[in-house]
């Protein structure tokens, strides 16, 4: 299977999509409670939602493999990105809601290392290569990490998540002008938004963001209600809901990427 798809562009903009994949390799057949549960927490429709970025000549790298096999946006050491808070790990054992994922034994240390080698490191080798390629052409580049999540997950956060959650690891992963540009667009959008709230940026944002070296990383976590109808309780019959092709959040995303890639 192709672990990811890669579109190379010339603009100083990379879109990373580590959680939009739904493919589960045949070797894991029977490992999970169900295929639906294994895919439940996918960042649904992210590649389609950001398809307009091709017209900006952005570089786009999108995982095809499901985050349930291995999470490409977690610290490969296994260290928690949010100490003291509920989150899922490098090889998740449960869904965001706390439902068990595995029908049999959980991956042990050796299995985790194997998945890192087979599935995690190729994605990051490609991402590192694209950062180096574009950085050689441009004084500054933006790495925009694309994510989405259901609006209500009580186990992870209280109440309703803002529709736009900007993560810059406490304003350290990008220069102030990039953070201000994205925040200004979100503020005038009419949608609820937050800067470095519950989601401050995952391992990709934290690891690659290096403003002093001309690499400016920003994570955008979208609440899914901005582009699809979210059921109160996801079930195999109603989830995922269809993508809204006229998603109200789409013009905001277009403004953000155009601003980051003038």
N, C-alpha and C positions, 0 to 999 in steps of 0.2 A: 504494500500500500504506500501511497505517497503521504509522508508524514505532515507535509505542509505544502502550500502553494506560494510561489514568490513571483511578484511582478516588480521588475526593476524600472525605476524612473530616474529622471535627472534632477528633479526638484530637491531642495534641501529638507525633505519631509519623508519620514518613515512612519507607516501605520503598522503597529504590531497587534495581532489578534490571536492571543494564546488560548482563549477559552471558547471559541466558536465551533470547534470540531465536534463531530458526532460519531466518528468511526471508532470501532472497538476491534482490534485484531482478533483473528480466529483463535489464537492461542488462549484467549481469555473466555472462550465459550464455556458457559456453565459456572464461571467464577462469581458472577454477580447475581443478586436476587432476581433482577429482571433488567432487560435492556432499557425499558422505559425509565426505571429508577436511576440507572447508571447515566442516563442522559438528562435527567430532570433539571439539573443546575447548569446546563449549557447556557452560554451567552448567546441566546437565540438570534439569528438573522444578522449578526454583526457584519459579515462580509457584504451582504446585500444592502444593508443600511448605508454603508460607507462606499458603495460602488462608485459614487460620484468623484471620489478622490483620484480615480484614474485620469480624469480630465485635467487634474492639476499636475499630472505627471509625477505623482507620489509613488514611492516604493511601498509595496504592501506585502507583508508576510502574514499568512493566516494558517493556523494549525488545522489539520484535518482530524487528528486524533482527539478523542474525548479526554477532557480534564480528569475523568475518573481513573483512567489508566495511570497518568501522572500529570501533576499540575505544573505547567510550564511557567507559572508566575509565582512560584514558591522558592524560598531559599533552598538550594540543593543540599545544604548541610542538614536540613530538617529543622532549623531554628524557626520559631514562630515569628511572623511579621508583626503580630499584635499580642505581645505578652500580656497575660491576664484576661484576654478577651476570647470569646468563643470563635473559632475559625476552623477551616479544614486544612489538612496537611498535604505534604508532597504526594503521597499516594493515599487519597482520601479513604477513610474507613466508613464514612457516613455522609448523608446528604446534608445540605444546609439546615434542614429541619430536624436532623438527628436520627434519621432512619438508617439502619444498617445497609451497606451497599453489597457486602460479600455474603454469598451463600455458603462459603467454605472458609478456609483459613485466610487470615489477612496476610498481605505481603510482609515478609520479614526483611531484615537488613540486607541479605544477599539479593533478594528479589528487587528491592528498591534500588540497589546499585545497578542491577541489570537493566532496569527500566530507565534509569538515568542515562546509561550508555546508549541504549537503543533508541529512546524516544525524546529525551530531554536535550541531550547535548547537540544533536543535529540541528534542532531548531535554533538554539542559541549560537551555534557556530555560524549559521546562515545570517542571523541577525547581526552578530559581531562583524561579519564580512561586509554587510551592507552599510553599517555605520562607518567602517573604515573607508569603503569606496566613496561614499558621499562626503565624508569629512575631508578627503583628499581634494575634492572639487569645490567645497564651500567652507567659508570661515566658521559658520555656525549652521548646525542642522537641528531639527526638532524630531524627537522620537515621541510619537503620540500613541499611547497604549489604550486600545479600544476595549471597553467592557460594558456589560449590562447585568442587571440582576432584578429579581422580582421586587416589587415595591414594599411588600410586607413579609418579613421573615423574623418573627419575634425572637427566635433563638439567637439571631445575629445582631439585631438592633431594635430599639423600641419604636413604635409608631410607624409612620410612613416615611420612607426614604425620599429625600429631595430628588427631583427629576434629573438634576445634573450635579454630580459630585466630582469636583476637581481635586486631584491628588498630586502634590509636588513634594511629598515627604517633608512637610513643614517648611516649604519655600526654599528647599536646598537643592532640588534636582533640576532646576532651570533658573535662568536669569529673571530678575524681577519684572522686566518688561514683557516677557512671554506670559508669565503668570497673570499680570495685570490685564493683558489683552484678552485672555480667555475669560477672566472674571468679569470684565466689563461687558463682554458680549452676553454672558449668562445673566448678568444683572438686568440688562435691558430687554431680555427675551420674554419676560412675563412668566417664566417657569421658576419653580422653586430651585434653589441651588445652594451649594455650600463649598467652601474651600478648605481642604484638609480636615474634613469632618470624620465620619466613621471610616471612610476609605481614603487613606493618605497616599496611596500608591503602593503597588505590590513590589515583588523582587525586581521585575524588569525596570520599573521607574527608579527604584533605589540603586540598583546595581549599575545601570548604564548612564543615569543622569550625572553629568560632569560639566557644569557650565564653564568652568575654567578651561576645559579642553574643547569647548565649542559644541558640546552635545547636551541638548536641553530636553529633558524627559518630562512628560506630563501624562498622567492617567486620567481618563474620563470614564466614570462609572455612570451609566444611564439607568434610571428606573424604567422598567420595561413598559409601563403604562404610557410612556411617551410615543410608542410606536406599535403597540398591540393591545388588545383587550385582555386584561389579566383576570382570570377567574378567582373567586375567593379561596377556593381549594383546588389546587391542580390535581387532575386525575388523568389516567391514560386516555380517557375519552375527550378531555378538553384542553390538554396541554401537550405541545405548545399551541397557543392560539395562532391564527394566521397573522402574517406581517401586514400592517396597514401601509399600502404603497404611497398614501398621501400623509404619512406620519407627521404630526404637528411639530415634532422635535427636529425634523430633517433640516429645515432652513437654518436653525441655530447651529447645527453641526457644520453645515456648509459655510456659514459665516466664520466659524472658528477656524476651519482649515484654510480658508482663503486668507484669513488674517495671519495665520502662522506661515503661510506660503505665498507671500505677495508676488 
